[in-house]
Amino acid sequence: MDKVNHQWNNVTSIKWIERINTTKFWKEVDDYVDASGNNHFNELCKLSKRIIVLPFSNADVERLFSQMNIVKSKL
């Protein structure tokens, strides 16, 4: 976790081209290499990819259950 915190603090020190689209931004960070060919944001990028795919709401699932309850009776 310390590595991710350190990488998070350092990610702001670089001028990134993409600043609007979240997916494209993290792709740019993931592709970044310094002069020696190292990407110092590997762990941060792995964490961000895991977070990006998480659903931010369960409204779709709740809507599905509501529709199912209308169609299906207790019998």
N, C-alpha and C positions, 0 to 999 in steps of 0.2 A: 504494500500500500504506500510505503514511503517513496518508492520509485514512481508510482503514478502521481502522487502529490508533487514531486519534484518536476516531472514532465509537464504537469498541468501549469505549474508556475512558470515554466520556461516557454510554453507554447505561445504566450503573448509577446515574446521578445522578437518574433519573426514576422515580417510583413507578408501576409498571405494574400494571394490573388483573389480567391473565392471567399466572400464574407456573407453571402446571402443564403445560398443553398447549403443546408446542413450536410447532406450526403456528399456533395462535391467538396465541401470544406474538409471533411474527414478523409476523403480520398486523397486530397492534396497533402494533408498532414501525413498520411500513411505512405505516400510516394516520396516524401521529402528525404533527401540525403545531404549530409554536410560534405565538406571538401574531401574528407577521408572516406566517403562512401557509406557512412553509418547513419542510420535513422535512430535518433534519440527519443522517439515518441512511440516505440513499438507497443509497450504495455498500455499506454493511454489510448492508442488506436484500437487495440483489442477490446478494451473496456467500452469505448464509445460505440463500437459495432454491436456489442451485446445490448447496450442500452437503447440504441436507435430502433431495434427490432421489437422492443417491448410495446405492447398495446398501451396507450395512455388512457383508455376508457373501456369499460365493459358494456357500454350502451348497446352495441350490436348484439351481444349475447342476450341481454335483457329483452331487447326487441323481439328476438327469435322466440324466446320463451313465452312472451305475451301472445305472439301470433299462434304458437302451438296450443296455448290454453284456450284460445278462441275456437280453434278447429277441433280440438280433442276434448271429449267430455270424460267424466269419471268412469263411465262404463267402458 
